[in-house]
Amino acid sequence: MILEEVELFSRPYLCVFDNKNWVPVSWGKVKNDSVIFKNMGRDIVYLPMIFTGREYKAIANPFCLTKDGIVKPIVSYKGRAQSIKLFDKYPPRLTGNADTTNTIQKTDVYELFYWDLKWISLGKKTAADAKRDLEMVGFDFKKKLFLENTQGRDFLFYKSVPVGTLFMLHDCSQGKEERIFTIENGEQIWW
């Protein structure tokens, strides 16, 4: 954490993502060369920020406080990339009033972002782009791997995204809900 910046501005805050923005839920105290936050919930992704007088500004990478109380940093490995397929922009609901716009819709335009002290776009795509994008992969066994377990569902395919980072998928066509996620073993893990 950049403690010089913390001292120049105001106190540090822990923020969580509220389906649109990072919002403060707790503030900490600077002690020696550390910031101390108390009474934190677990299995939650937090982002340390400061308020500059006009806006909140990230001062470190996001992290997850695991169920076991371990701090797990979420760091983008820019030198490493992975290919991913996305079926949802928001976690599927178990209730009967699920918003169908939370699954990938064939005609909608989506924009994928990753976090690196701010949201950075990885480009806009539609589900129709997935087949064309898979053709560019070049290896038949890899194409087959990405088409397995789709069960006829529409999905987005991104050939080269950073490993280890935090993502957000925005539906540019409709819907309002957005949720942050990581990719672990090829699956979206929602936070």
N, C-alpha and C positions, 0 to 999 in steps of 0.2 A: 504494500500500500504506500502511496506517495504522501508521507506524513507532512512534508513541507507544504503541499497544497492544502491539506486538512487544516493546518495552522493558519494559513492565509485567509481562508474563507470561514465557514461556520463549522459546527459540529458534524461529525460523520453520521450518516443514516444507513440503515439496512432497508433495502427496497425489495418488494416482490412484484411479480408481473400480474396485472389484474385483467388479462385478456385484451388489453390495448396498450397499456403504458406501465412503466416502472413506478410504483408508488411507495412512499416511506411507511414502514410499520414500526420502526424502532430507531432510537438514536443511541450512540455510544459515547464513551469518554476516552480521550487520548491520555494514556498513561505511559510514561517513558517513551519507548519507540513503538508502542502497540495501541490498538483501539480495542476497548472492551465493550462487548455487547452482552446484555443479560436477558434471561427469559425468552430464549429463542425456541420456536417450534421446530420439530424435526421432520425429516423427509420433505424438505422445502428448499427451493433454489432461492438464494439471496444475491443481491447485487449491492456492494458498498458504494455509496454515492455521497456527494456533498451538495449543498444548496449554494449556488453562486450569487444569489440575490435575484436572479431572473429564472433560473432553471436548475434542475438536478443534473449533476455531471458524475459519470462513473469514475472512480479512482482506483479500481482494481478489477480483476476478473470475477465473474459470478462464481458461486460455489454452492454446493449442496451440503446441508447439515444432515447426515444420514440418520436413520432410525437409531443407530448405535452411538450417535453423538460424535461421529468422525466428520471432519471438514474435508470435503472432496472438491478440489478446485475443478472448474470447467474451463479448460484452456484450448484455444484453437491451435492446432498444429498446422501452420500454414504450409510447411514443406511436405505434408502428407495429404493425400486426397483419397476419397472413396466414391464409389457409385452407389446411389440409393434409389429406392422406389418408395413413393408415399401414397397411401390409400386414403388418408384423412387429413383434414386441416385442424381438427379438434377431436378430442377423444370420443369414441362412440359412447352413447348413453345406453343404459339398461332400461330406462323408463319408456313408456309408450309414447311420450311426446317428443321423441328425438327429432332434432333439426336435420333434415336430409341434406342440407347444404354443408354439413360437416364432413361428408364423404366427398371424394373427388368426383366432380361432375364433368362429363365429357366436353361440354361447350364452354365451361367457365375458364377464365384466365386467372392463373395463380402466380404469385411472386414469392420466391423463397429467399429468406434473409438469414444470415448468421451474425452472431454477436462478436465484435472485436472493439470494445469500448463504445460502440454504437452499432446500430443495425446496418449491415452491408448487404446489398442485393446480389443474389446469384442468378438473377434473370427471371423473366416471365415465361410461363409455359402453359400449355393445355394438355389434357389427357391424350388428345389426338397426336401430339408431338412425340409421345412415348415410343411408338413403333418406329418412327423415323430416327429418333435418337438412339434406339437400340441397334438399328442397322449400322450406325457409326461405331459401335463397340468393336466389331470386326471378328470376334471369335464366336462360333456357333454354340460352343458349350457355355460360354458366358451369357449369351442371349437366352439360352434355355434356362439357365439358373435364374435370371431375372424374371422370366415368364412363369416359373413354377409358383404354385400356390396363389395365383391371382384370382382363381375361381370366377373368371369373367368380370371381375370388378375393374372399374377404371382406375388408373393410377398415373402419377407423374414420375418421370425418370430423369434424374440428374446425374450426369456422367462423372463430374469431378467437383466434389464439395470437401471442405476442410474436415479433418478427423478431430474428434474430441470436443467439438464446439456446441454451442447452444443455437437452436434454430427456431424460426417462426415462419409459418406459411400463411400468406394473406390471399384471400379470394378477392380479386379485383372486380369481379362481376356481381357478387351478391354475398349475403351473410355478414354477420357482425362479429362473431366469436373467433378469437384467435388465442392460441395457447402455445407456450414455449415447450420445446422438446429437445431431447438428445437422441442420437442414433446409437444403439448398442446391439451388436450382433445382427445388424440389418433391420432392426425393429425400432419404431418410434416409441420412446419412453417419455410420457407426458409429465410435466411439472406444473 
